[in-house]
Amino acid sequence: MVNNFSQAEAVELCEHVNGSCVKTPSSPGPRAILCTLLGLGAVLAVFGNLLVITAILHLKQLHTPTNFLIASLACADFLVGVTAMPFSMVRSVESCWYFGKSYCKCHTCFDTSFCFASLLHVCCISIDRYIAVTDPLTYPTKFTVSVSGICIVLSWFFSVTYSFSVFYTWANEEGIEELVVALTCIGGCQVPLNQNWVLLCFLLFFIPTVAMVIIYGKIVLVAKHQARKIESTASQAQSSSESYKERVAKRERKAAKMLGIAMAAFLVSWLPYIMDAVIDAYMNFITPPSVEILVWCVYYNSAMNPLIYAFFYPRFWKAIKLIVNGKVLRSDSSTINLFSEEADID
C-alpha cells in the first residue's frame, strides 16, 4: 500500500490519492492476450447460457423436469457472466478495482451466490440422472416438475443465504481484522474469509462433490449392467415393451456420459480453487495475487456448462439453430418438433 505522493513517481497507483493500491505493471502484449481469454469466457457464459434459457423456456418440447434444472443452472451461469466476470476481468487485467467499495461487496456476494448455485444445480442433475438410469420406466413419476422445482428453490436458497449471511454481516472478518486493514486500500477489492467460513465453504463444496462421485459411480455400474443385459437379449425376439425399455436405457446411458464429462469439468474447475482457499486461510494467507487465475477456472465452468449440458444434445442444437435463424419468431415456433424418437436415442 502506498500512502504518500513521493512514492507515486516510482510506482503506478490505482488512484492518485493517499491510501491507493499499487497497480501491477504489465506489458501490452500479455495484457491483450489475458483480456482476450477472459473476455471470451465472459461472452460464452452470457450468450451460451442465454441461448439455453431461451430454448428451454420457449420450446414446449423441452419442458421437462431435467431441462428445467438445466435452465435454472444456465440462469446461474448467465448471472455469473453478467455480474461477476466482466468486473473481475478488469480487476485481473488492470490489477485495480474501479467500481467502488459498495459494489465490491455486492460483486463478492453475486460471485459466491451464483457460483454455488451452479454447483448445487450440477448435484441435483446428477441425482436426476441416477434415477433416470436406474429406473427409467418409472422415472417420469418419481422426478416430476414439482420435484425439479423443489431442487431449484433449495439450490438458490442455500447459495444466496450462505453468501449474503457471510459478507453482509461481516462474519468473514471476525478474527482477521488486522489482515482486513492491511489489505484495504483505494482501488482494491479483496474480501478474505476467516477459517470458520472457509471451512464451511469447503464443506459446501466437498459434500455435494462426494455425493456426485458416488452417484456417478453407481450410474456407471448400472449402465454397464444394462448394456450386458441388452447384448444378451439382442438376438432374441422382443416384445414392443422390451424394445421401448431398451431404447430408454440407451438414451439414459448417453445422458450419463454427458454427466461424466460435466463432472470432470466441474472437478478440474473447482478443486484447485477450493484447495487454495483452505490452504490460504490456514497458512496465514500466503497465496500471491497471481493465483486469481484459479477464480477464473471456476468462472470458466459457467462458460463450459452450456456446451456440456446443452450443445452436445442434438435437440438443443436444433433449438439453437431455430433461435439463431430467427424461426422462433413465428407464431407456431413453440410447438416445433425438435427431434424424432429414432434420432433421440442414437
VEXDREN-2710 file (C-alpha; in Angstrom, 1 decimal):
% VEXDREN-2710
k/r/px/py/pz
1/MET/0.0/0.0/0.0
2/VAL/1.2/3.5/-0.8
3/ASN/0.3/6.4/1.4
4/ASN/2.2/9.4/0.0
5/PHE/2.8/11.0/-3.3
6/SER/6.6/10.9/-3.2
7/GLN/6.4/7.2/-3.9
8/ALA/3.9/7.7/-6.8
9/GLU/6.9/8.6/-9.1
10/ALA/8.4/5.2/-8.6
11/VAL/5.2/3.1/-8.8
12/GLU/1.9/3.3/-10.6
13/LEU/-1.2/3.7/-8.4
14/CYS/-4.7/2.6/-9.0
15/GLU/-5.9/6.1/-7.8
16/HIS/-3.8/9.2/-7.4
17/VAL/-4.8/9.7/-3.8
18/ASN/-3.3/8.8/-0.4
19/GLY/-4.0/5.2/0.5
20/SER/-4.2/4.0/-3.1
21/CYS/-3.4/0.4/-4.0
22/VAL/-0.3/-0.2/-6.1
23/LYS/-1.0/-1.1/-9.7
24/THR/0.9/-4.1/-11.0
25/PRO/2.8/-3.1/-14.2
26/SER/2.4/-5.3/-17.3
27/SER/3.3/-5.0/-21.0
28/PRO/0.7/-4.5/-23.7
29/GLY/1.1/-8.0/-25.3
30/PRO/0.3/-10.1/-22.2
31/ARG/-2.5/-7.7/-21.3
32/ALA/-4.1/-8.1/-24.7
33/ILE/-3.9/-11.9/-24.5
34/LEU/-5.3/-12.0/-21.0
35/CYS/-8.1/-9.6/-21.9
36/THR/-9.0/-11.8/-24.9
37/LEU/-9.0/-15.1/-22.9
38/LEU/-11.0/-13.7/-20.0
39/GLY/-13.4/-11.8/-22.3
40/LEU/-14.1/-14.9/-24.4
41/GLY/-15.1/-16.7/-21.2
42/ALA/-17.5/-13.9/-20.2
43/VAL/-19.0/-13.9/-23.7
44/LEU/-19.5/-17.7/-23.7
45/ALA/-21.0/-17.6/-20.2
46/VAL/-23.5/-14.9/-21.2
47/PHE/-24.6/-15.8/-24.7
48/GLY/-24.2/-19.6/-24.4
49/ASN/-26.4/-19.7/-21.3
50/LEU/-28.9/-17.2/-22.7
51/LEU/-29.4/-19.4/-25.7
52/VAL/-30.1/-22.4/-23.4
53/ILE/-32.6/-20.5/-21.3
54/THR/-34.4/-19.2/-24.3
55/ALA/-34.6/-22.6/-26.0
56/ILE/-36.0/-24.4/-22.9
57/LEU/-38.5/-21.7/-21.9
58/HIS/-39.8/-21.1/-25.4
59/LEU/-40.0/-24.6/-26.9
60/LYS/-42.6/-26.8/-25.3
61/GLN/-40.9/-30.0/-26.3
62/LEU/-38.1/-29.1/-24.0
63/HIS/-40.4/-28.5/-21.0
64/THR/-39.2/-31.5/-18.9
65/PRO/-38.1/-31.7/-15.2
66/THR/-34.5/-32.3/-16.3
67/ASN/-34.5/-29.4/-18.7
68/PHE/-36.0/-27.0/-16.1
69/LEU/-33.0/-27.9/-13.9
70/ILE/-30.7/-27.2/-16.8
71/ALA/-32.4/-23.9/-17.5
72/SER/-32.0/-22.9/-13.8
73/LEU/-28.3/-23.9/-14.0
74/ALA/-28.0/-21.8/-17.1
75/CYS/-29.6/-18.9/-15.3
76/ALA/-27.0/-19.1/-12.5
77/ASP/-24.2/-19.4/-15.0
78/PHE/-25.6/-16.5/-17.0
79/LEU/-25.6/-14.3/-13.9
80/VAL/-22.0/-15.2/-13.2
81/GLY/-21.2/-14.0/-16.7
82/VAL/-23.2/-10.7/-16.2
83/THR/-22.5/-9.7/-12.6
84/ALA/-19.1/-11.2/-11.9
85/MET/-16.9/-12.0/-14.9
86/PRO/-16.7/-8.5/-16.6
87/PHE/-15.7/-6.8/-13.4
88/SER/-13.3/-9.5/-12.4
89/MET/-11.8/-9.3/-15.9
90/VAL/-11.0/-5.6/-15.4
91/ARG/-9.5/-6.3/-12.0
92/SER/-7.4/-9.1/-13.3
93/VAL/-6.1/-7.2/-16.3
94/GLU/-5.6/-3.8/-14.6
95/SER/-4.9/-5.2/-11.1
96/CYS/-7.2/-2.5/-9.7
97/TRP/-10.9/-2.2/-8.8
98/TYR/-12.6/0.8/-10.4
99/PHE/-16.2/0.1/-9.4
100/GLY/-16.4/1.4/-5.9
101/LYS/-16.3/-0.1/-2.4
102/SER/-20.1/-0.7/-2.3
103/TYR/-20.2/-2.8/-5.4
104/CYS/-17.1/-4.6/-4.3
105/LYS/-19.1/-6.4/-1.6
106/CYS/-22.1/-6.8/-4.0
107/HIS/-19.8/-8.3/-6.6
108/THR/-18.4/-10.8/-4.0
109/CYS/-21.9/-11.8/-2.9
110/PHE/-23.1/-12.3/-6.5
111/ASP/-19.9/-14.2/-7.3
112/THR/-20.3/-16.6/-4.4
113/SER/-24.1/-16.9/-4.7
114/PHE/-24.2/-17.7/-8.4
115/CYS/-21.2/-20.0/-8.4
116/PHE/-22.5/-22.1/-5.5
117/ALA/-26.0/-22.1/-7.1
118/SER/-24.3/-23.6/-10.2
119/LEU/-22.6/-26.2/-8.1
120/LEU/-25.8/-27.3/-6.3
121/HIS/-27.7/-27.5/-9.6
122/VAL/-25.0/-29.8/-11.0
123/CYS/-25.5/-32.0/-7.9
124/CYS/-29.3/-32.1/-8.5
125/ILE/-28.8/-33.0/-12.1
126/SER/-26.6/-35.9/-11.1
127/ILE/-29.4/-37.2/-8.8
128/ASP/-31.9/-36.8/-11.6
129/ARG/-29.7/-38.8/-14.0
130/TYR/-29.2/-41.5/-11.3
131/ILE/-33.0/-42.0/-11.0
132/ALA/-33.4/-42.0/-14.8
133/VAL/-30.7/-44.6/-15.4
134/THR/-31.5/-46.9/-12.5
135/ASP/-35.3/-46.9/-13.0
136/PRO/-36.1/-45.5/-16.5
137/LEU/-39.6/-46.8/-16.8
138/THR/-40.9/-45.2/-13.5
139/TYR/-38.6/-42.2/-13.6
140/PRO/-41.3/-39.9/-15.0
141/THR/-43.4/-40.5/-11.9
142/LYS/-40.5/-40.1/-9.5
143/PHE/-38.7/-37.0/-10.8
144/THR/-41.6/-34.7/-11.7
145/VAL/-41.8/-31.0/-12.4
146/SER/-42.7/-30.4/-8.7
147/VAL/-39.6/-32.3/-7.6
148/SER/-37.5/-30.4/-10.1
149/GLY/-38.9/-27.1/-8.8
150/ILE/-38.1/-28.0/-5.2
151/CYS/-34.5/-28.8/-6.2
152/ILE/-34.2/-25.4/-7.9
153/VAL/-35.7/-23.4/-5.0
154/LEU/-33.4/-25.2/-2.4
155/SER/-30.3/-24.7/-4.6
156/TRP/-30.9/-20.9/-4.9
157/PHE/-32.0/-20.5/-1.3
158/PHE/-28.9/-22.2/0.2
159/SER/-26.4/-20.4/-2.1
160/VAL/-27.9/-16.9/-1.7
161/THR/-28.4/-17.4/2.1
162/TYR/-24.8/-18.5/2.6
163/SER/-23.3/-15.7/0.5
164/PHE/-25.2/-12.8/2.0
165/SER/-25.1/-14.1/5.6
166/VAL/-21.3/-14.1/5.3
167/PHE/-20.5/-10.8/3.6
168/TYR/-23.3/-8.6/4.8
169/THR/-22.9/-9.5/8.5
170/TRP/-19.1/-9.0/8.3
171/ALA/-18.8/-12.5/9.8
172/ASN/-16.0/-13.2/7.3
173/GLU/-13.8/-10.6/9.0
174/GLU/-14.0/-11.9/12.6
175/GLY/-10.6/-12.8/14.0
176/ILE/-8.7/-11.4/11.0
177/GLU/-9.3/-7.7/11.5
178/GLU/-5.7/-6.8/11.2
179/LEU/-5.4/-8.6/7.8
180/VAL/-8.5/-6.8/6.5
181/VAL/-7.0/-3.4/7.5
182/ALA/-3.7/-4.4/5.8
183/LEU/-5.5/-5.4/2.6
184/THR/-7.8/-2.3/2.5
185/CYS/-6.7/0.3/0.0
186/ILE/-8.4/2.6/-2.5
187/GLY/-8.7/0.8/-5.8
188/GLY/-8.7/-2.7/-4.3
189/CYS/-11.4/-5.3/-3.8
190/GLN/-10.1/-8.2/-1.6
191/VAL/-12.6/-9.8/0.8
192/PRO/-10.8/-12.5/2.8
193/LEU/-12.7/-15.3/4.7
194/ASN/-11.7/-16.4/8.2
195/GLN/-11.0/-20.0/8.9
196/ASN/-14.6/-20.8/10.1
197/TRP/-16.2/-19.6/6.9
198/VAL/-13.6/-21.1/4.7
199/LEU/-14.3/-24.5/6.4
200/LEU/-18.0/-24.1/5.7
201/CYS/-17.2/-23.1/2.1
202/PHE/-15.1/-26.3/1.8
203/LEU/-17.9/-28.4/3.2
204/LEU/-20.4/-26.8/0.8
205/PHE/-18.1/-28.0/-2.0
206/PHE/-17.0/-31.3/-0.5
207/ILE/-20.3/-32.8/0.4
208/PRO/-22.1/-32.3/-3.0
209/THR/-18.9/-33.4/-4.8
210/VAL/-18.6/-36.6/-2.8
211/ALA/-22.3/-37.3/-3.4
212/MET/-21.9/-36.7/-7.1
213/VAL/-18.9/-39.0/-7.3
214/ILE/-20.7/-41.8/-5.5
215/ILE/-23.9/-41.3/-7.6
216/TYR/-21.9/-41.3/-10.9
217/GLY/-20.1/-44.4/-9.8
218/LYS/-23.4/-46.2/-9.3
219/ILE/-24.7/-44.8/-12.6
220/VAL/-21.7/-46.4/-14.4
221/LEU/-22.3/-49.7/-12.8
222/VAL/-26.0/-49.7/-13.7
223/ALA/-25.2/-48.6/-17.2
224/LYS/-22.7/-51.5/-17.7
225/HIS/-25.2/-54.0/-16.3
226/GLN/-27.9/-52.7/-18.7
227/ALA/-25.5/-52.9/-21.6
228/ARG/-24.7/-56.6/-20.9
229/LYS/-28.3/-57.4/-20.4
230/ILE/-29.2/-55.8/-23.8
231/GLU/-26.4/-57.6/-25.5
232/SER/-27.5/-60.9/-24.1
233/THR/-31.0/-60.5/-25.4
234/ALA/-30.2/-58.7/-28.7
235/SER/-30.5/-61.9/-30.8
236/GLN/-33.8/-62.9/-29.2
237/ALA/-37.3/-61.8/-30.3
238/GLN/-38.5/-59.0/-28.1
239/SER/-41.9/-57.5/-27.4
240/SER/-42.7/-53.9/-28.1
241/SER/-42.4/-53.0/-24.4
242/GLU/-39.0/-54.6/-24.2
243/SER/-37.9/-52.7/-27.3
244/TYR/-39.0/-49.5/-25.7
245/LYS/-37.2/-50.3/-22.5
246/GLU/-34.0/-50.9/-24.5
247/ARG/-34.3/-47.6/-26.3
248/VAL/-34.9/-45.7/-23.0
249/ALA/-31.8/-47.4/-21.4
250/LYS/-29.6/-46.4/-24.3
251/ARG/-30.9/-42.8/-24.1
252/GLU/-30.2/-42.6/-20.4
253/ARG/-26.7/-44.1/-20.7
254/LYS/-25.9/-41.4/-23.2
255/ALA/-27.1/-38.8/-20.7
256/ALA/-24.9/-40.4/-18.1
257/LYS/-21.9/-40.0/-20.3
258/MET/-22.6/-36.3/-20.5
259/LEU/-22.9/-36.2/-16.8
260/GLY/-19.4/-37.8/-16.6
261/ILE/-18.0/-35.1/-18.8
262/ALA/-19.7/-32.4/-16.8
263/MET/-18.3/-33.8/-13.5
264/ALA/-14.8/-34.0/-14.9
265/ALA/-15.0/-30.3/-16.0
266/PHE/-16.5/-29.4/-12.6
267/LEU/-13.7/-31.0/-10.6
268/VAL/-11.0/-29.5/-12.8
269/SER/-12.6/-26.1/-12.4
270/TRP/-13.4/-26.1/-8.7
271/LEU/-10.9/-28.3/-6.9
272/PRO/-7.8/-26.1/-7.3
273/TYR/-9.7/-23.0/-6.1
274/ILE/-11.2/-24.7/-3.1
275/MET/-7.9/-26.2/-2.0
276/ASP/-6.1/-22.9/-2.4
277/ALA/-8.8/-21.2/-0.3
278/VAL/-8.4/-23.7/2.5
279/ILE/-4.6/-23.5/2.4
280/ASP/-4.7/-19.7/2.3
281/ALA/-6.9/-19.5/5.4
282/TYR/-4.9/-21.9/7.5
283/MET/-1.4/-20.8/6.3
284/ASN/-1.8/-17.1/7.1
285/PHE/-2.9/-16.1/3.6
286/ILE/0.4/-16.8/1.9
287/THR/-1.1/-17.2/-1.6
288/PRO/0.2/-14.5/-4.0
289/PRO/-2.4/-12.4/-6.0
290/SER/-1.4/-14.2/-9.2
291/VAL/-3.5/-17.2/-8.2
292/GLU/-6.6/-15.2/-9.0
293/ILE/-6.4/-17.4/-12.2
294/LEU/-8.0/-20.1/-10.0
295/VAL/-11.1/-18.0/-9.6
296/TRP/-11.3/-17.8/-13.4
297/CYS/-11.2/-21.6/-13.6
298/VAL/-14.5/-21.6/-11.6
299/TYR/-15.8/-18.9/-13.8
300/TYR/-15.0/-20.9/-16.9
301/ASN/-17.0/-23.8/-15.6
302/SER/-20.1/-21.5/-16.1
303/ALA/-19.0/-21.0/-19.7
304/MET/-18.5/-24.7/-20.3
305/ASN/-21.8/-25.9/-18.7
306/PRO/-24.0/-24.8/-21.7
307/LEU/-21.6/-26.7/-24.1
308/ILE/-21.7/-29.8/-22.0
309/TYR/-25.3/-30.0/-20.8
310/ALA/-27.0/-28.4/-23.9
311/PHE/-25.0/-28.1/-27.0
312/PHE/-23.9/-31.8/-27.0
313/TYR/-27.6/-32.9/-27.3
314/PRO/-29.0/-32.8/-30.8
315/ARG/-32.3/-31.5/-29.7
316/PHE/-30.6/-28.4/-28.2
317/TRP/-28.5/-27.9/-31.3
318/LYS/-31.7/-27.8/-33.4
319/ALA/-33.4/-25.4/-30.9
320/ILE/-30.4/-23.1/-31.0
321/LYS/-30.4/-23.1/-34.8
322/LEU/-34.1/-22.1/-34.7
323/ILE/-33.2/-19.2/-32.4
324/VAL/-30.2/-18.1/-34.4
325/ASN/-32.1/-18.3/-37.7
326/GLY/-35.0/-16.3/-36.2
327/LYS/-37.6/-19.1/-36.7
328/VAL/-38.6/-18.8/-33.1
329/LEU/-40.3/-15.5/-34.0
330/ARG/-43.0/-17.5/-35.9
331/SER/-46.3/-17.9/-34.1
332/ASP/-46.1/-21.7/-34.1
333/SER/-42.5/-21.9/-33.2
334/SER/-43.1/-23.1/-29.6
335/THR/-44.6/-26.3/-30.8
336/ILE/-41.9/-27.2/-33.3
337/ASN/-41.0/-30.9/-33.3
338/LEU/-37.3/-30.8/-32.4
339/PHE/-36.3/-34.4/-32.7
340/SER/-37.6/-37.7/-33.9
341/GLU/-37.6/-40.6/-31.5
342/GLU/-35.2/-42.5/-33.6
343/ALA/-32.6/-39.8/-33.6
344/ASP/-33.1/-39.1/-29.9
345/ILE/-31.7/-42.5/-28.9
346/ASP/-28.7/-42.8/-31.2
END
